[in-house]
Amino acid sequence: MSLKANAQKASTAKGLKHWHKELLKVSLPALANTGQQLKKQLQNPDCSLRDIEVIVAEDPVLSFQLLTQANLIRTTPENDVLSLPHALSLLGMDKLQPLLKNIKYIQFDPKKVTHNAFLQALNISLHAATQAFYIAEKKNSGSGEGHYWISLRLSSVFWLLSLASPKTYHGIEQRVLTGESRHIVEKEILGCTTQELTRSMLKDWQLSKFTQEHLNKLLNPSPKMLATLAASAWQDGFAPEIKRAQHIFLQTPWVAAVFAHWLALNTAVNWQTPKTDRIERMISVYLNSPLNDVITFLHRNAVHCSKAHVLEGVWSPAIKLLHPALERRSIQAPTVLAKPEIPSAETIAKAKRYKDLSSDTRKRAELSSAKHPAALEKIALEKPVQRKVVQETVVQEKVVQEKEKAAEPIKQAAVSTTLFKLFYLQTVKQQQVFSIHQIMDGASQVLNFDLGLTRCILFMKSKKEGAVKGVYAKGFTDNTPFGEMALSADNQHLFGKLLSKQAALWVTKETQARFVPQLPKGLWSALEQPDEFVLSSILLRGDVSGILYADNTGSNKKLDASSYATFRGIAQAISHGMGTLADLKQKEKKEKKEKGRKSPPMV
């Protein structure tokens, strides 16, 4: 048995008490950049608490430590310190300066296992805190900040675990990423769950008894009650009655922080798992809003988090939105056998591979849209190599050859999505948007060079009701006709269907007979009858307002499921860019109005 396998086996017997003690030994480090800024600021004789607050607020770990210290010295044990300004005012400059000097400040390197584990845990926590803030604010304005810090506390167990035992943390996350249940994996590796660890540490965070009791209740819910709650989500505009037990659970203080914590843990794996769907449904009931609106709201929050918190070496929640769904695992129905079936060598090898934390059972996924997972290729785990009883040198040659073959498609996939990653980063994460033409120039480059889609058109709703007009075209011998067309977009036509709800379509030679007659009159001849083409709805602030068209006329590349998924991702990025552009224009109008009001009257 390997050393890592032995380490895993030993860790399963340790249990809750052991890990509680181990986590309490860990001293949390702050970011090196924070330490440098604080050192410079504290040298200033005019330094105020407000100046320190601005710097500390950017470091969640340091903020968490100061809140804990403030709760320790508060004069009223019944009330919690739930905001950074309150914590700093309680500590005062005299107690604050020595605290800030004694804290460790580290420059994190994502290439190191320990540092990478900590950054991954911190990324999940920041997403949870951001979601908690927006969910609480939507439910009850002014309650967001308290939920933000409570959510960070719930996630701090993962920071401590990643530093106390980075291999254990990586072992858990690695198996969860392949689709295994977090609850089962944590029980097997730790001997307890992280949720049980969080409940055991509530007292150590110096929280009031009121907060401890309610968090303990929320972190130990009945699975049956949660399932009933998720089933009460709004469907087709109708909100069903909520039972008494579920209603009481939703009225418990800090429920938004717990929901956000669960959501962040599951979306760190994938946004399309059944568990993520269940949590989104519970949030829908909590906010008393239609499920589709809540999902859009949560996706926007993920983009806000990705923009506000950039951690090196970690994929942001917005990029995670593009991951394909995990393959569902199911148990085959039992069959009656005359004799007990002996497991094959392949089954035994696969089981050992799951047990060994050192093996990476994941398959690299390409970036893809979150809206249409049905068209994606299924993600299958790589099968272990079947080794026959032959000479050792022959076996090694076969293994090397298979590894080289497996590496080829991964390299090709990485190259084919490079431009798309940059385009998505600029339009969604960094919001570097100046005009529709700038957005579409970037999109057309990705379509052409990454996917081989040589021609593209962006149609937007016209002032005339039930019509669309081309606002951008590229790759055609003459682009002007599309700007002059006023194409019908009623419900009988394909464009009308794409404008009625968000959707995408891939038309091949085999399906042309079905879809081409549904195109607006005159468009098919103007397009010069391409062999295949793709279409996708474009949204503006959540409403479908346009259609993106592209085809591969004159290209050597053929469309496949992967490139179709990337095309939908480009459409999604364009939608985000259009929304940003609309917000910027609205902001400019407000600024002009304010300037007009402030300017003195003409004499």
N, C-alpha and C positions, 0 to 999 in steps of 0.2 A: 504493500500500500504506500502511495506517495506521501510526502511530508504535508502537502496541502490538504490531502484527503484526511490525514490524521488530525490536522488542525481543525478541519471542519467538524469531524466527529467529536472532538473534545469540546468544541464550543457549544454543541447542542445540549450538553449536560449542565451548562452553567446557570441558565435561568435568570429570572427577574432580579433577584437580590444581587447577584454577581455583577450584572450589567449596570444596575443602579449605582453601585459603588464605583465601578470603573468610569462612568460618565461624570460623577462628581469630582473625580481626580483631574479632569481635563480643564485647563485654563484656555478660554477662547481667545484667539488672536484677532487683532484688528488689521485693517489694510494699511500697508506701508505708506501709501499716498496720504491717508488720513493723518497718520503720525507726523509726517513732514509738514502738512498744513497747520496742524495744531501747535507744533513746536514754534513755527514762525509767528503764529497769532499770539501765543502766550508771551512772547518776547516783547510784544507791543504793550506799553504801559496803559494805553487807553482801551485795552481789550475788554469786551463786555460779554455777558452770558449769551446775548443774541448772536454775537460773532461766532462763538463756539458752537451754538446750536446749528447754525447754517452748515458747518463742517461735519459735525457729528451725525446730522440727519442723513447724510449720504452713505454712512457706514452702519448697516443694520445690526452687525454684531456688537459694535461699540455702544450703540443706542440701547440694545437689549441689556447689556451689562450695567449701564447707568440707570436704567429703569428699575432693575433688580436692587441696586444699591439704594435708590430713592425709596422704594417700598420698604426696605429694611429699617430706615430711620424715620418713616412717616409718623406723625403724632396721632393719627386716627386709624387704627388697624382695620376698621370696618370699610374704609374707602381705599380703592386702589389708585396708584399713580399710573395713568394710562396715556400720558402725553409727554413728549420730550421737554417742552418748555416748563411743565410742572415739575418734572424730575430735576432739571437744572436749577430751578429756583429753590427747591428743597435742599439740594446739596450745597449750593452756594460756591463761590469761587475758592474759598479756603479748603473745602473738602474735595472740590472737583480737580484742582491742579495735581495733588499727589496721586489721585486715582488715574488720571490720564497718563502720568509719567510711569506708573507701575504696570500698565497694560502692555502686552507684547504686540509689536507691529511687524507684520511679515509681508514681504513681496512674494505673492503667490505665483508659482510656476505651474501651469496646467500639465506640463510634461511629467511632473512628479506625481506618483500614485496618490500620496497623502493629500497633496495640494489639490489635485484634480477631484478627488472624492469630496473634499470640503467645498470646492466651487460648485460642484453638481448639487450638493445639498443646499447651498446658499441660493442657487438659482431657483430651486423648487420653492423655497421659503419666500423669496421675493415675489414670485408669481402668486402664491397663496395670499400674501399680505395685500397685494394690489387688488386681487379679486375681492377679498374681504372688504376692503375700503369702498369699492364701487357698489358692491351688493348692499352693504349696510346703508350707504348714502342714498341709494335708490329707494330703500325701504323706509328709512327714517333719517332725514337730513340732519347732519351734525354728529351722527354716531360713527362715521367712517374711521376717524383716527383711532378711537379706542379698539375697534375691531382689527385695525391694521396691526397694532402691537400685540394683541392677544393671539392673532394668527402667527406672528413671528415666534412667540413663546411655544406654541404647539409644534412648530417645525424645528425648534432648536435642538431637539433630541437627535435629529439627523446630523446636525453640525458636530455635536459631541461624539456621536458614534463614528463618524468619518475620521475624526482625529484620534479617538481611543483605539480603533481597529479598522484602518482603511481597507484592508483585504476583506474583512467581514462585510463591511458596507458595500464594497464593489461586488462581492459574491452575491449578496441579496439583490442588488439592482440589476446585475447581469442576468439572473434567472427570471426576475420580474419582467425584464424587457423581452424575453422570449414568449411571454404569455402566461407564465405560472402565477398562481394566486399569491399576492404579497403576504397574506395572513399565514398561509401554509409554509411558505419559504422562510419567513421570520421565525415561526415556531420551530422549524427544523434546524436552522442555523444558530439562533440566539437562545432558544428554549422559552421564549416569550415574544410578544409582539411589541412593536414600537409604540402602539397605542396604549398598551399596558405600562410601558416605560414612562410615557408622557403623564399618565394618571398618577404614577408613583412619585413623579418629580414636581407635582403642583405645589406641594409645601415648600420645596427648596427654592421656588421662585418668589417667595415672600408675598404671595397673593392673599387677599382677604378670604375668610371662610365662605362668604357669599359666592365669590367667583370660583373658588375651588369646588364647592358643592355642585354648581351648575355645569362647570366644565367636566367634572367627573361623570355627571349624569349624561351629558351629550356624547362623551367618548365611550360610553358603555350602553349603546341603544339595543333594542330588540330588533334582530334582522327582519322578523315578520312585520313589525311596525314600519320599518323603513321601506320595505317592499310595497306595503299598502300606501304609504305616503307617495312613493314614486309613481304609483298607478293613478294618483289623483291629479296628475299634470294636465294642463289645458290641452285639449285635442280639438282641432277644427273649430276653434273659437269658443268652445264650451268648457266651463270650469265645473267639475263634479263637486259634490259635497265632501267636506273633510271630516273624518271621524274625530271623536273627542280626544282619543289618545294622541293622534297625529297633531291635532290643534294645540294641545298642551306642549308637545315637543317643540313645535314651531315658535311658541311664545317664550321659550327658555332663553334667557340672556346669553349672548355670544354664539347663537346658532349659525349666524352668517359666517363667523370666523371658522367654525368647524366645517361647514359645507365647503368653504373656499380651500381649506386645508386638504380635505379629501379630493376635491377636484384637481388641485395642483399635483398631488401624488399620482393620480391616474393619468392625467394628461402629459406628465413627464414621460410616460410610456407611449401613449397614443390618445388622440382625441376621439377615436372611433370605437373604443372598447365598450362592451355592455355595461361595465361599471361606470364609465364616464357618462354614458347615456342616462343611467339611473340617477346619478348625482345632479345632472342638468335638469332632470324632471323634478327632483326635490326642490331645487332652487326656483323652478317655475312655480311650484305651489307656494313656496315661501314669499315670492315677490308678487304672487297673484297675477301673473302675466302669461300670455300664450307661449308655449314651448319654443316655437320658431323665433319669436322676438327675443327670448331669453338666451337662446344659443347665439344669435347674432351679437347680443350685448356682451356675452362672455368672450366671444372671439375678439371683439374690439378691445376689451380689457386686456387680453393677452398681447395684442399689438402695442397697447400703451405701456405694458410692463417691459416688453422687448425694447421699446424706444428709450425708456427711462433708465433701465439697468442693463448695461453691457458688460458681460463677464467673459474674459478671454478663455477660449477652449471649451465653451459651453454653448449648446444649441438653445436658442431663445424659444419661448412659448409660441411666438408667431411662426417660426420655421417649423415647429412641431405640428402646426395645423396642416401642413402639406404632406405629412407622412401617410402612407397607405395603411389601411386597417390591418390588424393582426389576424392571422388565420384562426378561425374558431376551433377550439378543441372539443371533441366529443368522445363519449365512451360507446363502443359498439355494443349492440344487444348481445347478452350471453347466449351461447349455443350449448346444447347438451352433447357431451362427448362420451364415447365409450371408455376411453382412457384419458388420463390427464395429459394435456398438451405440454410438451417440453419446449421452453423458449429457444428461439434460434440464436445463433451467435451474433447476428446483427442486432437483435433486440437487447441482448445482454450488453453489447458494446455501447448502444445508445443510452441505456439506463445508467451505465457507469459514467458516460460523458456528462449526463445531467448532474450526477452527484459531485463530480470534480469541479470545484470552483475555478480552477485554472483554465478550463476550456471555454472558448467563446463560441456559444451556439447560435449567435445571431447572424443573420444574413443582411448585408448592406442594402438599405432601401434607398430608392431614388425619390427625390422631391416630387410630390404630387398634390393635386387638389383634395380638399377634405369633403367636397360636395358629392362626388360621384365615384365611390369606391368600387362599384360593381364592375367597371370596365378594366380595373387593374388586374395585372397578373397575380396569381396567388403566391404568397411568400411561403416558401417551404424551407425547412431546416436542411442543412447539408447532411447527407447521409454519411455515416462513418465508413471508412475504407474497410472492405472485407479482406482480411489477410488469410491466405492459405498457408499451409505448412510447406514452405519453400525456403531456399537459401536467403539469408539476411540481405545480401547485396541486391538481389532481384526485387525484394519487397521495398527497399529504400528507393530504387529507381522508379518503381510504380508510384509511390507516394509523391515524389518530386514532380513527376509528370502530371499527376492529377492536380497538385497545387498550382502548377503553372497554368493549366487549362482553366481552373477556377478563377485565377487572378485576371485573366483577359477581359471578361465582360465587366468586371468591377472597374478596371482602368477606363474602358470605353464609356461607361456610365458617368464616371467622374468628369471626363472631358466634355461630354455632351450637355452637362448641366452647369458648367462654370459661369457662362454668361447669364443664365437664368438666376443664379444665386446673387450675382451683382445687381441685376435689374430689380429683383425682389427686395434686396437690401436698401437700394436707393429710394424706391417708391413707397415701400411699406414701413421699414424700420427707421430710416433717416429722413423720410418725407422730403427728399430733394426734388420737388415738383415745381415747375415754372409755367408750363403751358401744355395743352393737349398734344401739340406737335412734338414737344420734347419727350413726353411719355411714349408716344407711338413710335418715334424714331428708335428709342431703346428697345421697345417691344419687337419691332420689325427686325432688328439685328438678331435678337434671340431666336425669333421664328425662322429666320433664314439660315444663320450659321449653326445653331444648335439642332434644329429640327428639320431643316431642309424645306420649310414652308416659304417658298420664294415670293409669294404674293399675299397681300393682306389688305383688308378694308375695315375701317371703323364706321359703322352706321349709328347715328343717334336719332332720337325722337325728333320729328319735325314739329313746327308750330301748328301745322295742319293735323288735326286729330286722326289717329289711325294711320300715320305715315312715318317713314324714316328717310333720312338723307345721309349720304356719304360725307363725312367731315375729314377723312384721311384715307389715302390709298397709296400703296407702294408696290413696285414690281411689275406693273402693267406698262405696255408700250405707250398708252395714253391714259393718264389717271383722271383727266377732267370729266369724262362722262358720269362718273360716280358722284361727283359733287353736284351735278345738275339734275340727277334723278330724284324724284319724289316717289319712293316705292311704297306700295300699299302694305300695311301691317295689320290687317284685320285678322280675326281669329281663324278664318278659313285658311290663311296662308301660314307658312312655316315661321315667318318673321313675327307674326302676331302671337303664335304659341310661345316663341322664345321671349317675347316681351311681357307675356302674362305672368310668368314665374321664372325664377332662375333655373337655367338648364344649359346643357351642351349637347352637341350632336356631331357624330363622325359618319360621313356619307362615303361609302365605297362604291366600286363598280357594281357590286352585287345588290346594293340597296338604292341605287340611283332611280330605278323605275318607280320606287315608292315615294321618294322624297323630292325629286326634281320637279314634278308637277305641282308641288305645294309652294315652290319659290314664287316671289312676286313677279308679275308679268314683265318681261323684257330683261330680267337680270341674267337668266341662264345664257342667252345669246351674247350679252355684254361680257360675261365671264369666259367666253369661248369654250364652254363645255369641258371643264377639267375632269380628269379621271376620278379624283376623290378630293373632298374638301372637309373642313371642320368649321363649326359655328359655336359660339358661346354667348350667353347673356352678359351684359355689362351693367353693374349696379352703380347708382349714385346715391350715397347716403342711405343705403338699404333698399332703394327702389330700383327696379329694372328700368334702365333708360337707354340702352343701346345694345348693339350686336357686333361681335368681332368675327370677321370671316378670314380664312386663310386656306391656301391650297399649295400643292408641291409641283406645279407645272414647270417643266424644264429642270427638275432636280433629280439627282441620282438616288437620293435617300427616300426610303419608303416609310410611311407612317406605321407605328406600332403602338401597343398599349401604353408603353412608357412615354413616348413622345406626345401621345394624346393627353396623358395626365399632365405633362409639363405645359402643354397648350392651355389647359384649364387653369393651371397655376398662373400663367401669364395673364389670362383674363381676370383672375382674382386680383393680381397686382395692379392691373390697369384700373380696376374698380376702386381700389384703395387710393391710387393716385388721383383719380377724378374727385373723390371725396375730399382729399387734402386740398386740391385746387379750389374746390367750391368753398371750403372753409377759409382759405386765404383771401378769396375775393370778398366774402362776407365781412371778414375782419377789416379789409381795406375800406369798404363802404362805411363801416361803423366809425373808423378813424377819421374819415372825411367829414362825416356828420358832426363828430365831436369838435373837429377843428373849426367847422362852420359856426357852431354855437359859441365857441370861445372867441372868435374874431370880432373886433369892435364894429358897431354899425356904421354904414357909410353916411357921411355928413352931406 
